[in-house]
Amino acid sequence: MIHALYSKLIPTLLLLVIFSTTTKAAGPIADKALEVEIRRIIQEPMGELTEEKLLKLFILEAPGKSIKDLLGLEKCKNLALIRLSNNQITDLKPIKDLANVQSLDLANNKISDIKPIAGLIKLQYIELSGNQIADISALEKLTALNAIYLGNNKISDISSVKNLAKLSSLSLPKNQISNLAPLATVTRISTLDLSDNQVSDLAPLSKQTDLRMLIIERNKIADLKPLVDSCKADFAAAKRFAPFLRLYLAGNTLGADSAKQLEELKAAGVRKES
């Protein structure tokens, strides 16, 4: 009789096991992989993830964990740093109201729409390289930003950075950028990476005062005169940047005056790197 009872129970138990291992995480965090990482960080391996417990999460670092869904992260209202690079994230809506986030690293995911982060006004550092982003208008009012990394995306228009006066690092390699005019009003950049774009005119960079590293490899630059003029003027007066500037130029088809222009840059203290 006992044997017969077990025979009837076994299929039911198997179904329960299968169901429990194939469904999404129960509770506020939809993605099981994300829940595992949150539990690890806040040291809550068991039990319900209450809103009170989720408020203990200030830093979330879980790169390369196959995370797909951020649903539930909106309850982690004290998050200041998010690092979820090398995952499979597409939707940023769950983090749109996390007003305390200052650092956001979502490099190498599957993100095309960054509009949800438009209200994260405390953001200082953002790393979104290796996604599918074309529109960066969401950054327009994030005036606390001092470092932006958006390499290997689909960006052609950078007008949204024109009022980001605190920018010191701007990395935009492997995009489709040709017009640098918006950078004419962002003059405190120290590191600027525009490699592998479509840039031909360097004139918008002539007002930069803090440049230490300028990476413009593999563009369409023929004339260095705007850069030469600004470096010579700086060297003759304040010497704020020219003597410290490292210039990466490889892969451009420079014009007939390039040899002379490079000598003038060297005389102003600019170091041309190979």
Backbone bond lengths (Angstrom), bond angles and torsions (degrees), N, CA, C in turn:
res aa  C-N    CA-C-N  psi(-1)  N-CA   C-N-CA  omega(-1)  CA-C   N-CA-C  phi
1 M - - - 1.471 - - 1.532 111.20 -
2 I 1.348 114.46 -44.30 1.472 118.70 178.57 1.518 110.09 -62.95
3 H 1.346 115.74 -41.25 1.468 120.14 179.37 1.524 110.90 -60.53
4 A 1.318 116.83 -41.13 1.468 121.06 179.67 1.525 111.23 -65.06
5 L 1.352 115.79 -37.33 1.460 119.98 179.40 1.527 110.92 -64.99
6 Y 1.352 116.05 -44.46 1.467 120.21 177.74 1.521 111.40 -61.93
7 S 1.331 116.05 -37.87 1.468 120.37 179.95 1.525 111.09 -61.24
8 K 1.318 116.42 -34.57 1.464 119.89 179.41 1.532 111.70 -77.31
9 L 1.333 116.08 -32.60 1.463 120.21 -176.57 1.521 113.47 -77.26
10 I 1.330 117.19 -31.91 1.470 120.95 -173.89 1.525 113.06 -56.84
11 P 1.337 120.74 -48.85 1.475 119.54 178.64 1.533 112.66 -58.23
12 T 1.338 116.08 -38.90 1.466 119.63 179.15 1.516 111.40 -64.74
13 L 1.336 115.84 -43.24 1.467 120.19 179.20 1.519 111.34 -63.52
14 L 1.328 116.24 -39.63 1.464 120.22 178.73 1.522 111.16 -62.42
15 L 1.327 115.66 -41.82 1.464 119.57 178.73 1.525 111.23 -62.47
16 L 1.329 116.17 -39.70 1.461 119.82 179.02 1.515 111.72 -64.52
17 V 1.334 116.65 -40.15 1.464 121.04 179.09 1.515 110.65 -64.60
18 I 1.342 116.22 -46.35 1.467 121.12 -179.91 1.518 110.41 -61.28
19 F 1.343 115.90 -44.29 1.462 119.63 -178.66 1.528 111.62 -62.78
20 S 1.335 115.43 -42.23 1.467 119.13 -176.54 1.506 112.74 -69.96
21 T 1.312 119.50 -23.79 1.464 121.77 -177.77 1.511 113.14 -95.06
22 T 1.330 117.74 -7.47 1.465 118.78 -176.84 1.521 113.31 -114.08
23 T 1.314 117.49 -10.35 1.460 118.71 180.00 1.512 110.84 -88.32
24 K 1.335 115.66 166.22 1.458 120.90 175.37 1.523 109.43 -67.16
25 A 1.317 114.44 165.42 1.451 119.75 -179.78 1.523 110.43 -62.28
26 A 1.367 114.90 137.49 1.452 118.81 173.04 1.522 107.98 -76.78
27 G 1.333 116.73 155.96 1.453 118.84 179.23 1.507 112.00 97.86
28 P 1.328 117.06 -168.67 1.465 120.87 -170.77 1.523 115.06 -71.58
29 I 1.330 118.75 -25.53 1.461 122.32 -177.02 1.522 109.25 -95.21
30 A 1.314 117.21 114.40 1.465 121.81 -172.24 1.523 113.31 -71.12
31 D 1.319 116.78 -36.75 1.463 121.57 -173.89 1.527 109.76 -91.87
32 K 1.332 116.25 120.97 1.465 121.02 -176.53 1.523 111.88 -59.26
33 A 1.341 116.90 -41.95 1.467 119.81 -179.37 1.526 111.10 -63.92
34 L 1.330 116.57 -38.35 1.463 120.45 177.71 1.525 110.77 -67.65
35 E 1.324 116.45 -40.34 1.471 119.86 178.52 1.523 111.05 -60.77
36 V 1.326 115.96 -43.42 1.472 120.16 179.61 1.526 110.48 -57.13
37 E 1.334 116.21 -44.84 1.468 120.29 -178.18 1.526 111.64 -68.40
38 I 1.318 116.97 -39.71 1.467 120.02 178.19 1.522 110.64 -63.84
39 R 1.326 116.17 -44.48 1.473 119.93 178.72 1.528 110.78 -60.52
40 R 1.312 116.11 -40.56 1.473 120.14 179.42 1.529 110.71 -61.81
41 I 1.325 115.75 -45.04 1.464 119.86 -175.01 1.528 111.89 -69.36
42 I 1.330 117.20 -43.00 1.472 119.09 -177.94 1.527 112.02 -90.18
43 Q 1.324 116.21 2.53 1.470 122.43 175.84 1.527 111.73 58.70
44 E 1.320 113.91 51.55 1.465 121.92 176.43 1.527 108.11 -129.45
45 P 1.344 117.90 72.83 1.468 120.23 -174.18 1.524 114.48 -67.38
46 M 1.315 117.21 -24.67 1.457 121.20 -176.58 1.526 109.93 -130.73
47 G 1.313 114.67 167.01 1.455 120.13 173.96 1.519 113.33 87.04
48 E 1.306 115.08 173.38 1.462 121.33 -177.79 1.525 110.95 -71.08
49 L 1.330 115.59 138.48 1.461 120.52 174.81 1.528 108.33 -87.38
50 T 1.293 115.90 88.47 1.458 120.61 -179.23 1.529 110.16 -75.25
51 E 1.322 115.70 164.76 1.467 119.72 177.69 1.523 110.64 -61.65
52 E 1.321 116.63 -34.56 1.465 120.32 178.08 1.525 111.00 -63.00
53 K 1.318 116.81 -41.80 1.467 120.44 178.75 1.528 111.11 -66.73
54 L 1.322 116.89 -39.07 1.464 120.28 -178.74 1.528 112.17 -68.08
55 L 1.318 117.04 -20.79 1.466 120.05 176.35 1.524 111.90 -72.14
56 K 1.333 116.92 -8.91 1.473 120.84 177.00 1.525 111.82 -81.94
57 L 1.331 116.33 -5.35 1.467 120.54 -177.37 1.532 109.93 -90.67
58 F 1.319 115.66 109.77 1.462 121.66 178.58 1.529 111.63 -106.85
59 I 1.325 115.80 -32.44 1.464 121.84 -178.84 1.522 108.68 -128.27
60 L 1.322 116.58 125.85 1.463 122.07 178.46 1.518 109.04 -120.12
61 E 1.320 116.09 107.83 1.461 122.10 178.06 1.525 108.57 -122.18
62 A 1.335 116.02 110.64 1.458 121.14 -178.82 1.527 110.05 -149.51
63 P 1.333 117.78 62.47 1.468 119.96 178.63 1.525 111.45 -72.97
64 G 1.330 115.60 144.88 1.459 120.41 173.05 1.514 114.99 63.21
65 K 1.320 117.87 41.25 1.469 121.62 -178.50 1.531 112.80 -114.44
66 S 1.321 117.91 15.20 1.475 122.70 179.15 1.529 112.90 61.13
67 I 1.300 116.57 32.10 1.470 121.72 178.46 1.532 109.53 -77.93
68 K 1.322 116.29 132.39 1.463 121.69 -177.99 1.531 113.07 -115.24
69 D 1.311 116.35 -34.62 1.467 121.30 -168.83 1.529 110.14 -123.19
70 L 1.338 117.00 128.27 1.463 121.52 179.43 1.527 112.69 -97.03
71 L 1.325 117.56 4.91 1.456 120.90 -177.97 1.528 110.59 -56.95
72 G 1.297 115.78 129.83 1.460 121.97 -176.70 1.513 112.41 105.79
73 L 1.329 115.89 -21.98 1.464 119.61 -179.57 1.530 111.40 -67.52
74 E 1.329 115.86 -19.13 1.471 119.75 178.27 1.528 111.96 -62.09
75 K 1.334 116.75 -19.36 1.462 120.70 179.03 1.530 112.33 -82.75
76 C 1.323 116.05 -9.49 1.474 120.39 -179.35 1.525 108.52 -91.79
77 K 1.309 115.75 68.83 1.465 121.79 -166.85 1.527 114.39 -71.67
78 N 1.321 117.58 -12.30 1.463 120.12 -179.59 1.524 113.29 -96.80
79 L 1.310 116.85 5.82 1.465 119.49 -179.81 1.526 110.96 -59.89
80 A 1.332 115.10 129.20 1.465 121.07 176.18 1.521 111.39 -113.45
81 L 1.325 116.59 -25.98 1.471 121.43 -179.83 1.521 109.50 -134.77
82 I 1.328 115.92 128.70 1.467 122.22 176.11 1.515 108.38 -124.22
83 R 1.314 116.41 122.71 1.466 121.19 176.00 1.524 108.18 -129.90
84 L 1.331 115.07 100.94 1.462 122.00 -177.44 1.524 109.84 -130.04
85 S 1.297 116.70 42.21 1.463 121.37 179.03 1.522 110.76 -67.45
86 N 1.329 115.21 157.75 1.468 122.04 176.08 1.525 112.90 57.50
87 N 1.321 115.39 46.30 1.453 121.54 172.67 1.529 108.74 -120.76
88 Q 1.321 118.22 -154.31 1.468 121.71 -177.06 1.532 110.58 -129.67
89 I 1.307 115.84 38.72 1.464 122.73 -174.47 1.530 110.86 -80.07
90 T 1.319 116.38 136.84 1.468 121.53 177.47 1.527 112.39 -120.57
91 D 1.321 117.76 -34.57 1.472 122.32 -169.93 1.530 110.82 -111.24
92 L 1.346 115.84 122.28 1.463 120.65 -179.05 1.527 113.38 -99.68
93 K 1.315 117.55 3.30 1.473 119.11 -176.48 1.534 113.56 -57.18
94 P 1.337 119.66 -36.36 1.470 118.13 -179.89 1.527 115.03 -61.47
95 I 1.329 118.55 -18.56 1.472 118.76 -178.52 1.533 112.67 -103.23
96 K 1.317 117.37 7.10 1.471 120.74 -171.28 1.523 113.66 -64.18
97 D 1.331 118.42 -23.27 1.466 120.98 -178.11 1.526 113.24 -109.92
98 L 1.316 117.16 14.68 1.467 120.18 179.25 1.528 109.00 -82.67
99 A 1.317 114.49 79.61 1.467 121.59 -167.85 1.519 114.43 -67.97
100 N 1.334 118.10 -13.44 1.464 120.20 -177.75 1.524 113.76 -93.87
101 V 1.314 117.41 -2.09 1.469 119.99 -177.40 1.527 110.25 -68.32
102 Q 1.335 114.92 125.04 1.462 121.39 178.29 1.526 112.24 -110.41
103 S 1.331 116.34 -24.55 1.466 121.03 -178.07 1.524 109.09 -132.50
104 L 1.338 116.31 126.64 1.465 121.55 -175.96 1.520 109.88 -133.80
105 D 1.317 116.46 114.93 1.466 122.27 178.80 1.522 108.88 -120.66
106 L 1.331 115.52 107.35 1.465 122.65 177.90 1.525 109.64 -127.68
107 A 1.306 116.37 36.31 1.463 121.09 179.98 1.523 110.81 -62.95
108 N 1.325 115.09 147.22 1.465 122.01 174.30 1.524 112.63 57.00
109 N 1.319 114.77 55.28 1.450 122.38 170.44 1.529 107.96 -119.62
110 K 1.324 117.95 -148.68 1.465 121.59 -179.09 1.528 109.80 -129.10
111 I 1.313 115.52 44.75 1.462 122.27 -172.63 1.524 110.96 -93.21
112 S 1.317 116.82 130.87 1.465 121.15 174.25 1.525 111.77 -118.86
113 D 1.322 117.62 -25.61 1.466 122.00 -176.45 1.529 109.95 -114.48
114 I 1.351 116.42 115.66 1.467 119.15 178.59 1.531 112.11 -108.93
115 K 1.319 117.21 13.14 1.469 120.15 178.98 1.533 113.05 -55.65
116 P 1.341 119.55 -35.14 1.467 118.64 -179.24 1.526 115.10 -59.75
117 I 1.323 118.78 -19.93 1.467 118.66 -178.19 1.532 112.56 -90.84
118 A 1.323 117.33 4.76 1.470 121.52 -175.05 1.523 113.36 -60.14
119 G 1.328 117.61 -23.31 1.458 120.62 -178.18 1.512 114.94 -98.44
120 L 1.321 117.91 4.60 1.469 120.66 -177.88 1.526 109.49 -84.84
121 I 1.324 115.44 74.16 1.466 120.85 -167.31 1.529 113.91 -73.47
122 K 1.322 118.12 -9.28 1.466 119.97 177.04 1.528 112.63 -89.73
123 L 1.322 116.65 -3.30 1.465 119.92 -178.57 1.525 111.19 -58.44
124 Q 1.337 115.09 128.08 1.457 121.46 175.39 1.527 111.76 -113.29
125 Y 1.324 115.57 -29.28 1.472 121.39 -176.13 1.520 108.32 -131.57
126 I 1.327 116.30 129.59 1.458 119.63 177.07 1.522 109.88 -137.89
127 E 1.313 115.42 129.40 1.468 122.76 179.79 1.522 108.06 -125.85
128 L 1.331 115.52 108.89 1.464 121.80 -178.23 1.526 111.03 -130.65
129 S 1.295 117.12 27.15 1.466 120.81 178.80 1.524 110.69 -63.50
130 G 1.331 115.35 152.66 1.459 119.77 174.04 1.510 114.61 71.24
131 N 1.327 117.06 35.34 1.457 121.29 174.68 1.531 109.33 -118.20
132 Q 1.324 117.83 -152.03 1.471 121.90 -177.75 1.526 109.95 -128.37
133 I 1.320 116.12 42.34 1.461 122.80 -171.43 1.525 111.20 -90.26
134 A 1.318 116.21 128.81 1.466 121.64 175.12 1.526 111.22 -113.23
135 D 1.318 116.84 -36.69 1.468 122.71 -175.36 1.526 109.80 -103.50
136 I 1.353 116.79 118.06 1.467 119.86 179.43 1.532 111.60 -112.71
137 S 1.320 116.98 23.56 1.469 120.58 -179.05 1.526 112.15 -62.36
138 A 1.320 117.42 -20.42 1.467 120.74 178.39 1.521 112.60 -62.99
139 L 1.329 117.43 -18.17 1.464 120.67 -178.14 1.524 112.89 -84.19
140 E 1.301 117.13 -9.86 1.465 122.38 -167.88 1.526 114.28 -54.57
141 K 1.331 117.20 -38.30 1.465 120.31 -175.95 1.524 113.07 -105.39
142 L 1.316 116.59 10.79 1.466 120.26 179.90 1.524 109.04 -89.81
143 T 1.321 115.13 69.33 1.465 121.28 -168.57 1.526 113.78 -75.04
144 A 1.320 118.37 -5.61 1.468 120.69 175.58 1.527 111.66 -83.89
145 L 1.321 117.43 -8.94 1.465 120.75 -177.11 1.525 111.31 -62.03
146 N 1.339 115.34 129.86 1.464 119.31 172.07 1.520 112.40 -120.55
147 A 1.333 117.17 -8.14 1.465 120.06 177.86 1.522 109.81 -144.38
148 I 1.333 115.91 123.98 1.467 122.57 179.72 1.521 108.63 -127.60
149 Y 1.335 116.00 126.90 1.464 122.14 177.58 1.528 108.01 -124.58
150 L 1.324 115.59 111.16 1.467 121.41 -174.71 1.521 111.19 -135.47
151 G 1.295 117.27 33.00 1.454 120.66 -179.55 1.520 113.00 -67.06
152 N 1.331 114.80 155.72 1.466 121.37 174.57 1.531 112.28 57.37
153 N 1.332 115.00 53.94 1.452 122.18 173.90 1.526 108.79 -127.43
154 K 1.334 117.96 -149.63 1.468 121.75 -177.57 1.530 110.47 -128.31
155 I 1.306 116.15 38.30 1.464 122.11 -171.86 1.523 111.34 -87.74
156 S 1.321 116.50 130.75 1.465 121.07 173.43 1.528 111.48 -120.46
157 D 1.318 117.59 -27.58 1.466 122.81 -176.58 1.528 109.88 -109.56
158 I 1.344 116.47 117.91 1.467 120.02 179.78 1.532 111.90 -111.30
159 S 1.320 117.22 21.46 1.466 120.71 -177.27 1.528 112.42 -61.13
160 S 1.316 117.38 -22.50 1.466 120.53 -177.77 1.522 113.73 -70.27
161 V 1.318 118.34 -9.91 1.469 119.57 179.77 1.524 112.30 -95.23
162 K 1.310 118.02 -1.67 1.469 120.81 -169.07 1.527 113.92 -63.95
163 N 1.331 117.94 -21.57 1.467 120.51 -179.82 1.525 113.17 -107.77
164 L 1.312 116.91 11.72 1.468 120.54 -178.54 1.528 109.13 -89.85
165 A 1.312 114.99 76.28 1.468 121.69 -169.72 1.523 113.88 -66.87
166 K 1.329 118.22 -18.86 1.463 120.86 -177.81 1.525 113.50 -88.52
167 L 1.325 117.04 -1.11 1.467 120.19 -177.08 1.521 111.58 -59.54
168 S 1.332 115.58 126.86 1.465 119.91 173.85 1.526 111.39 -118.42
169 S 1.328 117.00 -24.64 1.467 120.93 177.10 1.527 109.10 -129.27
170 L 1.327 115.51 124.26 1.464 121.17 179.19 1.519 108.34 -133.70
171 S 1.317 115.78 114.30 1.465 121.47 -176.25 1.524 109.60 -120.05
172 L 1.341 115.72 114.05 1.469 122.06 -175.38 1.529 112.34 -133.37
173 P 1.315 120.18 37.78 1.463 119.55 -178.60 1.528 111.95 -69.34
174 K 1.323 115.16 156.91 1.469 121.74 174.49 1.521 112.08 57.78
175 N 1.332 115.17 52.83 1.455 121.97 172.29 1.524 108.41 -126.66
176 Q 1.324 117.60 -152.98 1.472 121.55 -177.47 1.526 109.99 -129.22
177 I 1.315 116.28 40.51 1.465 122.41 -172.34 1.520 111.30 -88.57
178 S 1.323 116.43 131.06 1.463 120.98 174.99 1.525 111.92 -123.51
179 N 1.318 117.36 -31.42 1.466 122.19 -174.61 1.531 111.00 -100.44
180 L 1.337 116.03 115.51 1.462 121.06 179.98 1.524 113.02 -98.91
181 A 1.327 117.76 8.22 1.468 121.37 -176.19 1.531 113.72 -51.17
182 P 1.345 119.68 -39.31 1.466 118.75 179.90 1.527 114.10 -59.93
183 L 1.325 117.45 -21.38 1.464 119.91 -178.52 1.525 112.56 -79.01
184 A 1.314 117.31 -7.92 1.466 120.73 179.06 1.524 111.96 -64.16
185 T 1.329 116.90 -22.76 1.469 120.58 -178.97 1.526 112.64 -105.10
186 V 1.318 116.90 0.21 1.470 121.48 178.27 1.522 106.18 -112.39
187 T 1.311 117.05 91.09 1.467 120.62 -162.50 1.524 115.40 -106.49
188 R 1.344 117.85 7.05 1.463 119.62 -176.95 1.525 112.22 -111.90
189 I 1.316 116.92 22.50 1.467 120.87 -179.49 1.526 109.72 -72.51
190 S 1.325 116.41 132.41 1.465 120.19 177.13 1.527 111.75 -103.22
191 T 1.326 117.25 -33.79 1.463 121.64 177.94 1.521 108.97 -124.79
192 L 1.332 115.89 120.60 1.468 121.36 -177.51 1.523 109.04 -130.67
193 D 1.325 115.91 115.93 1.464 121.55 179.87 1.525 108.97 -114.29
194 L 1.333 115.16 111.77 1.468 122.65 178.56 1.519 110.92 -123.32
195 S 1.300 117.30 24.16 1.460 120.64 -177.79 1.524 111.37 -62.89
196 D 1.320 115.42 150.70 1.470 122.18 176.28 1.525 112.44 58.74
197 N 1.337 115.40 50.86 1.457 122.11 173.58 1.523 109.10 -127.72
198 Q 1.336 117.13 -154.46 1.466 121.81 -177.04 1.527 111.20 -122.34
199 V 1.305 117.67 29.36 1.464 122.55 -173.89 1.522 111.20 -74.27
200 S 1.330 116.30 133.07 1.469 120.77 175.09 1.528 112.20 -124.11
201 D 1.329 117.75 -25.45 1.467 121.94 -174.61 1.530 110.57 -113.30
202 L 1.340 115.84 119.31 1.459 121.12 -179.90 1.524 113.33 -95.24
203 A 1.323 117.58 0.66 1.466 121.12 -176.79 1.533 113.62 -54.58
204 P 1.344 119.49 -38.54 1.468 118.62 180.00 1.530 114.44 -62.48
205 L 1.328 117.16 -13.85 1.465 119.75 179.83 1.522 112.56 -90.02
206 S 1.314 117.10 0.77 1.469 120.70 -171.91 1.526 113.47 -67.37
207 K 1.341 118.00 -17.09 1.464 120.32 -179.11 1.527 113.18 -97.60
208 Q 1.316 116.52 3.43 1.459 119.25 177.81 1.529 110.25 -65.45
209 T 1.328 116.33 135.71 1.467 120.31 -177.27 1.525 113.76 -118.12
210 D 1.330 117.42 -9.24 1.465 119.88 -174.49 1.525 113.54 -123.55
211 L 1.306 118.62 10.03 1.467 121.14 -174.76 1.524 112.20 -57.83
212 R 1.325 114.90 129.43 1.459 121.21 174.42 1.527 111.34 -117.35
213 M 1.313 115.86 -29.57 1.461 120.33 179.74 1.524 109.21 -141.80
214 L 1.335 115.93 122.10 1.465 122.18 178.90 1.522 108.39 -123.06
215 I 1.326 115.59 112.97 1.464 121.78 -177.07 1.524 107.89 -110.68
216 I 1.331 115.82 106.69 1.469 120.77 -177.45 1.533 109.97 -129.08
217 E 1.291 116.36 34.05 1.460 121.34 -179.86 1.529 111.02 -66.49
218 R 1.333 115.03 148.96 1.468 122.63 173.84 1.535 112.54 53.93
219 N 1.329 114.18 56.61 1.455 122.04 172.16 1.524 108.42 -121.34
220 K 1.317 117.52 -151.39 1.471 121.53 -179.48 1.528 110.26 -123.41
221 I 1.306 115.46 40.05 1.461 121.25 -175.07 1.523 110.70 -86.33
222 A 1.327 115.71 125.39 1.466 121.49 176.78 1.521 111.35 -113.56
223 D 1.331 116.34 -30.95 1.468 121.12 -173.19 1.529 110.77 -118.21
224 L 1.330 115.98 123.97 1.458 121.66 179.81 1.529 112.86 -98.31
225 K 1.330 117.26 5.16 1.467 120.77 -172.31 1.533 113.78 -55.12
226 P 1.343 120.12 -45.14 1.471 118.42 179.70 1.529 112.39 -58.39
227 L 1.322 116.13 -38.86 1.462 120.12 178.99 1.528 111.09 -70.38
228 V 1.324 115.86 -41.55 1.468 120.82 178.09 1.524 110.30 -59.13
229 D 1.317 116.83 -47.36 1.465 121.20 -177.20 1.530 111.62 -61.54
230 S 1.330 116.83 -44.35 1.470 119.14 -177.96 1.527 111.28 -69.71
231 C 1.336 116.87 -36.28 1.469 120.05 179.28 1.529 111.32 -69.99
232 K 1.326 116.55 -40.52 1.471 119.98 178.28 1.532 110.98 -63.93
233 A 1.324 116.04 -41.84 1.465 120.13 179.55 1.526 111.08 -64.02
234 D 1.322 116.28 -40.68 1.462 119.98 179.06 1.524 111.19 -66.98
235 F 1.323 116.48 -42.69 1.464 120.86 -178.26 1.527 111.46 -64.88
236 A 1.320 115.83 -32.12 1.469 120.19 -179.01 1.526 112.66 -79.25
237 A 1.328 116.81 -11.64 1.466 119.59 -175.64 1.537 111.15 -128.90
238 A 1.320 116.74 -98.36 1.468 120.92 -170.13 1.523 114.69 -73.97
239 K 1.334 116.33 -26.41 1.476 120.85 -175.25 1.539 111.33 53.12
240 R 1.315 115.28 46.30 1.463 120.45 -178.77 1.515 112.75 -81.23
241 F 1.349 117.39 -34.29 1.463 117.96 -174.82 1.519 114.84 -135.59
242 A 1.317 118.16 -37.27 1.471 120.12 -172.45 1.530 113.69 -53.65
243 P 1.334 120.25 -45.21 1.468 119.40 -178.50 1.529 113.86 -68.62
244 F 1.317 116.77 -10.27 1.466 121.20 -176.71 1.528 112.90 -113.20
245 L 1.322 116.16 -0.62 1.467 120.85 -172.67 1.522 112.11 -79.88
246 R 1.333 115.24 130.26 1.464 122.32 172.51 1.524 107.34 -107.88
247 L 1.325 115.75 126.47 1.464 122.22 -171.79 1.524 110.49 -116.93
248 Y 1.332 115.75 126.97 1.467 122.54 178.09 1.526 107.67 -113.08
249 L 1.328 116.01 115.17 1.470 121.93 -169.49 1.524 114.74 -123.46
250 A 1.294 118.85 -6.56 1.468 121.94 -170.84 1.525 111.61 -54.26
251 G 1.329 115.65 146.31 1.453 120.41 174.76 1.508 115.05 85.82
252 N 1.345 117.70 14.29 1.462 121.69 173.28 1.527 108.94 -107.97
253 T 1.313 116.67 153.56 1.466 121.13 177.63 1.521 108.00 -98.88
254 L 1.322 115.78 88.56 1.459 120.97 -175.23 1.518 111.48 -74.56
255 G 1.341 115.49 151.47 1.462 121.41 -176.98 1.515 113.25 -78.84
256 A 1.338 114.90 -174.63 1.467 121.92 -174.88 1.522 112.64 -64.32
257 D 1.320 117.51 -26.65 1.463 121.01 -178.11 1.528 113.18 -87.95
258 S 1.307 117.13 4.57 1.464 119.67 -171.27 1.525 113.22 -63.15
259 A 1.326 117.31 -38.42 1.467 119.68 -179.06 1.529 110.58 -60.52
260 K 1.331 115.75 -45.87 1.463 120.49 178.37 1.531 110.98 -64.41
261 Q 1.324 115.78 -42.52 1.460 120.06 -178.91 1.526 111.73 -64.13
262 L 1.314 116.43 -39.02 1.463 120.14 178.25 1.523 111.38 -65.90
263 E 1.317 116.72 -36.34 1.471 120.47 176.49 1.530 110.80 -65.84
264 E 1.323 115.89 -39.18 1.465 119.66 178.50 1.529 110.90 -65.77
265 L 1.309 115.98 -38.87 1.464 119.76 176.54 1.527 110.71 -63.55
266 K 1.308 115.57 -43.41 1.467 120.37 178.78 1.526 111.01 -61.03
267 A 1.332 116.18 -41.42 1.467 120.96 179.41 1.526 111.93 -64.07
268 A 1.334 115.73 -27.23 1.468 120.43 178.14 1.521 112.09 -85.13
269 G 1.334 116.36 0.92 1.458 120.55 177.35 1.508 115.09 98.81
270 V 1.337 116.93 -2.27 1.467 120.47 -178.70 1.525 109.70 -71.21
271 R 1.307 114.85 135.78 1.464 121.01 -179.35 1.527 109.34 -105.07
272 K 1.316 116.33 113.07 1.468 120.63 178.56 1.520 109.12 -85.33
273 E 1.313 115.40 121.31 1.463 121.26 179.65 1.520 109.41 -94.35
274 S 1.315 116.02 150.20 1.470 120.09 -179.63 1.517 110.31 -77.88
